[in-house]
Amino acid sequence: MSAQGIFLLYKIMEGLHLGAGSAKVYAKVRRAIPLLEEDRALVGDLETVT
C-alpha cells in the first residue's frame, strides 16, 4: 500500500473518533506524506515513514 493512500481515506475518516495510538500514527503519516494534489508520484511503503 502506498502511504499516500491515507489521503484517499481522509474525508471518510474526518470526524471519526480514533484511539490515542491510532490518532498519533495517523497524524505522523499525514505530516510525513505530501498531499496527492501536490505530488502524484507514489512514495515508499507506510513502514518506511513511521
PDB file of N, CA, C and O in Angstrom:
ATOM      1  N   MET A   1       0.843  -1.191   0.000  1.00  0.00           N
ATOM      2  CA  MET A   1       0.000   0.000   0.000  1.00  0.00           C
ATOM      3  C   MET A   1       0.879   1.242   0.000  1.00  0.00           C
ATOM      4  O   MET A   1       1.795   1.363   0.813  1.00  0.00           O
ATOM      5  N   SER A   2       0.607   2.129  -0.880  1.00  0.00           N
ATOM      6  CA  SER A   2       1.312   3.410  -0.879  1.00  0.00           C
ATOM      7  C   SER A   2       0.864   4.221   0.325  1.00  0.00           C
ATOM      8  O   SER A   2      -0.320   4.251   0.657  1.00  0.00           O
ATOM      9  N   ALA A   3       1.807   4.871   0.969  1.00  0.00           N
ATOM     10  CA  ALA A   3       1.448   5.700   2.123  1.00  0.00           C
ATOM     11  C   ALA A   3       0.534   6.846   1.719  1.00  0.00           C
ATOM     12  O   ALA A   3      -0.245   7.325   2.543  1.00  0.00           O
ATOM     13  N   GLN A   4       0.609   7.298   0.465  1.00  0.00           N
ATOM     14  CA  GLN A   4      -0.265   8.381   0.028  1.00  0.00           C
ATOM     15  C   GLN A   4      -1.726   7.957  -0.005  1.00  0.00           C
ATOM     16  O   GLN A   4      -2.611   8.808  -0.089  1.00  0.00           O
ATOM     17  N   GLY A   5      -1.987   6.678   0.057  1.00  0.00           N
ATOM     18  CA  GLY A   5      -3.360   6.190   0.089  1.00  0.00           C
ATOM     19  C   GLY A   5      -4.148   6.703   1.287  1.00  0.00           C
ATOM     20  O   GLY A   5      -5.379   6.703   1.266  1.00  0.00           O
ATOM     21  N   ILE A   6      -3.448   7.140   2.330  1.00  0.00           N
ATOM     22  CA  ILE A   6      -4.138   7.681   3.508  1.00  0.00           C
ATOM     23  C   ILE A   6      -4.985   8.892   3.128  1.00  0.00           C
ATOM     24  O   ILE A   6      -6.005   9.154   3.767  1.00  0.00           O
ATOM     25  N   PHE A   7      -4.583   9.627   2.108  1.00  0.00           N
ATOM     26  CA  PHE A   7      -5.349  10.800   1.698  1.00  0.00           C
ATOM     27  C   PHE A   7      -6.608  10.421   0.935  1.00  0.00           C
ATOM     28  O   PHE A   7      -7.533  11.226   0.829  1.00  0.00           O
ATOM     29  N   LEU A   8      -6.656   9.208   0.404  1.00  0.00           N
ATOM     30  CA  LEU A   8      -7.886   8.744  -0.235  1.00  0.00           C
ATOM     31  C   LEU A   8      -8.964   8.481   0.812  1.00  0.00           C
ATOM     32  O   LEU A   8     -10.156   8.540   0.511  1.00  0.00           O
ATOM     33  N   LEU A   9      -8.544   8.193   2.034  1.00  0.00           N
ATOM     34  CA  LEU A   9      -9.476   7.919   3.128  1.00  0.00           C
ATOM     35  C   LEU A   9      -9.750   9.134   3.995  1.00  0.00           C
ATOM     36  O   LEU A   9     -10.599   9.074   4.884  1.00  0.00           O
ATOM     37  N   TYR A  10      -9.050  10.236   3.758  1.00  0.00           N
ATOM     38  CA  TYR A  10      -9.109  11.402   4.637  1.00  0.00           C
ATOM     39  C   TYR A  10     -10.535  11.883   4.891  1.00  0.00           C
ATOM     40  O   TYR A  10     -10.924  12.072   6.043  1.00  0.00           O
ATOM     41  N   LYS A  11     -11.314  12.084   3.837  1.00  0.00           N
ATOM     42  CA  LYS A  11     -12.681  12.604   4.009  1.00  0.00           C
ATOM     43  C   LYS A  11     -13.578  11.599   4.731  1.00  0.00           C
ATOM     44  O   LYS A  11     -14.474  11.989   5.479  1.00  0.00           O
ATOM     45  N   ILE A  12     -13.338  10.319   4.509  1.00  0.00           N
ATOM     46  CA  ILE A  12     -14.128   9.290   5.191  1.00  0.00           C
ATOM     47  C   ILE A  12     -13.798   9.273   6.681  1.00  0.00           C
ATOM     48  O   ILE A  12     -14.689   9.115   7.515  1.00  0.00           O
ATOM     49  N   MET A  13     -12.510   9.436   7.016  1.00  0.00           N
ATOM     50  CA  MET A  13     -12.063   9.353   8.407  1.00  0.00           C
ATOM     51  C   MET A  13     -12.308  10.637   9.191  1.00  0.00           C
ATOM     52  O   MET A  13     -12.295  10.625  10.421  1.00  0.00           O
ATOM     53  N   GLU A  14     -12.530  11.740   8.488  1.00  0.00           N
ATOM     54  CA  GLU A  14     -12.720  13.024   9.156  1.00  0.00           C
ATOM     55  C   GLU A  14     -13.894  12.948  10.130  1.00  0.00           C
ATOM     56  O   GLU A  14     -15.001  12.566   9.750  1.00  0.00           O
ATOM     57  N   GLY A  15     -13.648  13.310  11.371  1.00  0.00           N
ATOM     58  CA  GLY A  15     -14.692  13.306  12.380  1.00  0.00           C
ATOM     59  C   GLY A  15     -14.841  12.000  13.145  1.00  0.00           C
ATOM     60  O   GLY A  15     -15.552  11.954  14.149  1.00  0.00           O
ATOM     61  N   LEU A  16     -14.180  10.934  12.688  1.00  0.00           N
ATOM     62  CA  LEU A  16     -14.249   9.671  13.417  1.00  0.00           C
ATOM     63  C   LEU A  16     -13.395   9.752  14.674  1.00  0.00           C
ATOM     64  O   LEU A  16     -12.348  10.400  14.678  1.00  0.00           O
ATOM     65  N   HIS A  17     -13.837   9.102  15.730  1.00  0.00           N
ATOM     66  CA  HIS A  17     -13.044   9.040  16.957  1.00  0.00           C
ATOM     67  C   HIS A  17     -12.002   7.942  16.798  1.00  0.00           C
ATOM     68  O   HIS A  17     -12.342   6.779  16.579  1.00  0.00           O
ATOM     69  N   LEU A  18     -10.727   8.317  16.907  1.00  0.00           N
ATOM     70  CA  LEU A  18      -9.644   7.342  16.847  1.00  0.00           C
ATOM     71  C   LEU A  18      -9.079   7.148  18.242  1.00  0.00           C
ATOM     72  O   LEU A  18      -9.069   8.079  19.047  1.00  0.00           O
ATOM     73  N   GLY A  19      -8.610   5.948  18.531  1.00  0.00           N
ATOM     74  CA  GLY A  19      -7.909   5.717  19.785  1.00  0.00           C
ATOM     75  C   GLY A  19      -6.626   6.540  19.806  1.00  0.00           C
ATOM     76  O   GLY A  19      -6.174   7.005  18.760  1.00  0.00           O
ATOM     77  N   ALA A  20      -6.043   6.724  20.973  1.00  0.00           N
ATOM     78  CA  ALA A  20      -4.850   7.567  21.113  1.00  0.00           C
ATOM     79  C   ALA A  20      -3.713   7.090  20.215  1.00  0.00           C
ATOM     80  O   ALA A  20      -3.055   7.906  19.568  1.00  0.00           O
ATOM     81  N   GLY A  21      -3.474   5.786  20.167  1.00  0.00           N
ATOM     82  CA  GLY A  21      -2.399   5.247  19.332  1.00  0.00           C
ATOM     83  C   GLY A  21      -2.667   5.450  17.852  1.00  0.00           C
ATOM     84  O   GLY A  21      -1.779   5.869  17.110  1.00  0.00           O
ATOM     85  N   SER A  22      -3.886   5.157  17.419  1.00  0.00           N
ATOM     86  CA  SER A  22      -4.250   5.330  16.010  1.00  0.00           C
ATOM     87  C   SER A  22      -4.164   6.789  15.591  1.00  0.00           C
ATOM     88  O   SER A  22      -3.698   7.095  14.494  1.00  0.00           O
ATOM     89  N   ALA A  23      -4.607   7.685  16.452  1.00  0.00           N
ATOM     90  CA  ALA A  23      -4.565   9.116  16.138  1.00  0.00           C
ATOM     91  C   ALA A  23      -3.127   9.593  15.974  1.00  0.00           C
ATOM     92  O   ALA A  23      -2.845  10.399  15.088  1.00  0.00           O
ATOM     93  N   LYS A  24      -2.211   9.106  16.818  1.00  0.00           N
ATOM     94  CA  LYS A  24      -0.800   9.502  16.718  1.00  0.00           C
ATOM     95  C   LYS A  24      -0.180   9.001  15.419  1.00  0.00           C
ATOM     96  O   LYS A  24       0.537   9.741  14.745  1.00  0.00           O
ATOM     97  N   VAL A  25      -0.452   7.751  15.067  1.00  0.00           N
ATOM     98  CA  VAL A  25       0.085   7.194  13.820  1.00  0.00           C
ATOM     99  C   VAL A  25      -0.483   7.944  12.625  1.00  0.00           C
ATOM    100  O   VAL A  25       0.260   8.308  11.713  1.00  0.00           O
ATOM    101  N   TYR A  26      -1.785   8.180  12.617  1.00  0.00           N
ATOM    102  CA  TYR A  26      -2.440   8.887  11.520  1.00  0.00           C
ATOM    103  C   TYR A  26      -1.845  10.286  11.347  1.00  0.00           C
ATOM    104  O   TYR A  26      -1.565  10.705  10.224  1.00  0.00           O
ATOM    105  N   ALA A  27      -1.653  11.007  12.454  1.00  0.00           N
ATOM    106  CA  ALA A  27      -1.078  12.354  12.391  1.00  0.00           C
ATOM    107  C   ALA A  27       0.360  12.313  11.889  1.00  0.00           C
ATOM    108  O   ALA A  27       0.761  13.170  11.101  1.00  0.00           O
ATOM    109  N   LYS A  28       1.139  11.335  12.329  1.00  0.00           N
ATOM    110  CA  LYS A  28       2.537  11.224  11.895  1.00  0.00           C
ATOM    111  C   LYS A  28       2.623  10.955  10.395  1.00  0.00           C
ATOM    112  O   LYS A  28       3.440  11.555   9.696  1.00  0.00           O
ATOM    113  N   VAL A  29       1.790  10.064   9.911  1.00  0.00           N
ATOM    114  CA  VAL A  29       1.791   9.756   8.478  1.00  0.00           C
ATOM    115  C   VAL A  29       1.369  10.981   7.673  1.00  0.00           C
ATOM    116  O   VAL A  29       1.985  11.288   6.652  1.00  0.00           O
ATOM    117  N   ARG A  30       0.331  11.681   8.117  1.00  0.00           N
ATOM    118  CA  ARG A  30      -0.140  12.864   7.379  1.00  0.00           C
ATOM    119  C   ARG A  30       0.926  13.952   7.327  1.00  0.00           C
ATOM    120  O   ARG A  30       1.005  14.681   6.338  1.00  0.00           O
ATOM    121  N   ARG A  31       1.759  14.081   8.383  1.00  0.00           N
ATOM    122  CA  ARG A  31       2.843  15.072   8.370  1.00  0.00           C
ATOM    123  C   ARG A  31       3.964  14.665   7.422  1.00  0.00           C
ATOM    124  O   ARG A  31       4.609  15.526   6.824  1.00  0.00           O
ATOM    125  N   ALA A  32       4.203  13.366   7.277  1.00  0.00           N
ATOM    126  CA  ALA A  32       5.348  12.871   6.512  1.00  0.00           C
ATOM    127  C   ALA A  32       5.071  12.708   5.022  1.00  0.00           C
ATOM    128  O   ALA A  32       6.008  12.698   4.224  1.00  0.00           O
ATOM    129  N   ILE A  33       3.813  12.582   4.634  1.00  0.00           N
ATOM    130  CA  ILE A  33       3.455  12.275   3.249  1.00  0.00           C
ATOM    131  C   ILE A  33       2.896  13.514   2.562  1.00  0.00           C
ATOM    132  O   ILE A  33       2.002  14.167   3.101  1.00  0.00           O
ATOM    133  N   PRO A  34       3.411  13.849   1.373  1.00  0.00           N
ATOM    134  CA  PRO A  34       2.866  15.003   0.654  1.00  0.00           C
ATOM    135  C   PRO A  34       1.427  14.738   0.203  1.00  0.00           C
ATOM    136  O   PRO A  34       1.051  13.600  -0.075  1.00  0.00           O
ATOM    137  N   LEU A  35       0.645  15.793   0.139  1.00  0.00           N
ATOM    138  CA  LEU A  35      -0.733  15.673  -0.337  1.00  0.00           C
ATOM    139  C   LEU A  35      -0.753  15.191  -1.777  1.00  0.00           C
ATOM    140  O   LEU A  35       0.156  15.505  -2.546  1.00  0.00           O
ATOM    141  N   LEU A  36      -1.766  14.441  -2.149  1.00  0.00           N
ATOM    142  CA  LEU A  36      -1.879  13.950  -3.516  1.00  0.00           C
ATOM    143  C   LEU A  36      -1.954  15.090  -4.524  1.00  0.00           C
ATOM    144  O   LEU A  36      -1.442  14.966  -5.636  1.00  0.00           O
ATOM    145  N   GLU A  37      -2.585  16.198  -4.148  1.00  0.00           N
ATOM    146  CA  GLU A  37      -2.698  17.323  -5.075  1.00  0.00           C
ATOM    147  C   GLU A  37      -1.329  17.929  -5.390  1.00  0.00           C
ATOM    148  O   GLU A  37      -1.134  18.497  -6.464  1.00  0.00           O
ATOM    149  N   GLU A  38      -0.386  17.810  -4.458  1.00  0.00           N
ATOM    150  CA  GLU A  38       0.934  18.391  -4.646  1.00  0.00           C
ATOM    151  C   GLU A  38       1.899  17.434  -5.333  1.00  0.00           C
ATOM    152  O   GLU A  38       2.802  17.879  -6.042  1.00  0.00           O
ATOM    153  N   ASP A  39       1.726  16.133  -5.137  1.00  0.00           N
ATOM    154  CA  ASP A  39       2.671  15.156  -5.649  1.00  0.00           C
ATOM    155  C   ASP A  39       1.914  13.898  -6.033  1.00  0.00           C
ATOM    156  O   ASP A  39       1.441  13.165  -5.164  1.00  0.00           O
ATOM    157  N   ARG A  40       1.797  13.644  -7.318  1.00  0.00           N
ATOM    158  CA  ARG A  40       1.052  12.478  -7.777  1.00  0.00           C
ATOM    159  C   ARG A  40       1.917  11.225  -7.838  1.00  0.00           C
ATOM    160  O   ARG A  40       1.384  10.132  -8.030  1.00  0.00           O
ATOM    161  N   ALA A  41       3.229  11.346  -7.684  1.00  0.00           N
ATOM    162  CA  ALA A  41       4.102  10.172  -7.705  1.00  0.00           C
ATOM    163  C   ALA A  41       3.923   9.372  -6.421  1.00  0.00           C
ATOM    164  O   ALA A  41       3.704   9.942  -5.352  1.00  0.00           O
ATOM    165  N   LEU A  42       4.016   8.068  -6.530  1.00  0.00           N
ATOM    166  CA  LEU A  42       3.890   7.227  -5.351  1.00  0.00           C
ATOM    167  C   LEU A  42       5.173   7.283  -4.534  1.00  0.00           C
ATOM    168  O   LEU A  42       6.268   7.396  -5.086  1.00  0.00           O
ATOM    169  N   VAL A  43       5.034   7.205  -3.244  1.00  0.00           N
ATOM    170  CA  VAL A  43       6.190   7.179  -2.345  1.00  0.00           C
ATOM    171  C   VAL A  43       6.305   5.781  -1.749  1.00  0.00           C
ATOM    172  O   VAL A  43       5.510   4.893  -2.058  1.00  0.00           O
ATOM    173  N   GLY A  44       7.298   5.600  -0.895  1.00  0.00           N
ATOM    174  CA  GLY A  44       7.551   4.295  -0.298  1.00  0.00           C
ATOM    175  C   GLY A  44       6.418   3.782   0.566  1.00  0.00           C
ATOM    176  O   GLY A  44       5.428   4.479   0.792  1.00  0.00           O
ATOM    177  N   ASP A  45       6.567   2.585   1.038  1.00  0.00           N
ATOM    178  CA  ASP A  45       5.552   1.956   1.878  1.00  0.00           C
ATOM    179  C   ASP A  45       5.385   2.676   3.200  1.00  0.00           C
ATOM    180  O   ASP A  45       6.266   3.413   3.641  1.00  0.00           O
ATOM    181  N   LEU A  46       4.260   2.455   3.815  1.00  0.00           N
ATOM    182  CA  LEU A  46       3.916   3.071   5.092  1.00  0.00           C
ATOM    183  C   LEU A  46       4.980   2.797   6.152  1.00  0.00           C
ATOM    184  O   LEU A  46       5.282   3.676   6.959  1.00  0.00           O
ATOM    185  N   GLU A  47       5.542   1.609   6.162  1.00  0.00           N
ATOM    186  CA  GLU A  47       6.526   1.244   7.180  1.00  0.00           C
ATOM    187  C   GLU A  47       7.768   2.129   7.128  1.00  0.00           C
ATOM    188  O   GLU A  47       8.408   2.334   8.159  1.00  0.00           O
ATOM    189  N   THR A  48       8.123   2.652   5.973  1.00  0.00           N
ATOM    190  CA  THR A  48       9.341   3.458   5.861  1.00  0.00           C
ATOM    191  C   THR A  48       9.169   4.858   6.419  1.00  0.00           C
ATOM    192  O   THR A  48      10.167   5.528   6.683  1.00  0.00           O
ATOM    193  N   VAL A  49       7.949   5.325   6.609  1.00  0.00           N
ATOM    194  CA  VAL A  49       7.741   6.676   7.128  1.00  0.00           C
ATOM    195  C   VAL A  49       7.328   6.696   8.590  1.00  0.00           C
ATOM    196  O   VAL A  49       7.273   7.762   9.204  1.00  0.00           O
ATOM    197  N   THR A  50       7.039   5.538   9.151  1.00  0.00           N
ATOM    198  CA  THR A  50       6.635   5.506  10.558  1.00  0.00           C
ATOM    199  C   THR A  50       7.732   4.957  11.430  1.00  0.00           C
ATOM    200  O   THR A  50       7.564   4.859  12.645  1.00  0.00           O
TER     201      THR A  50
END
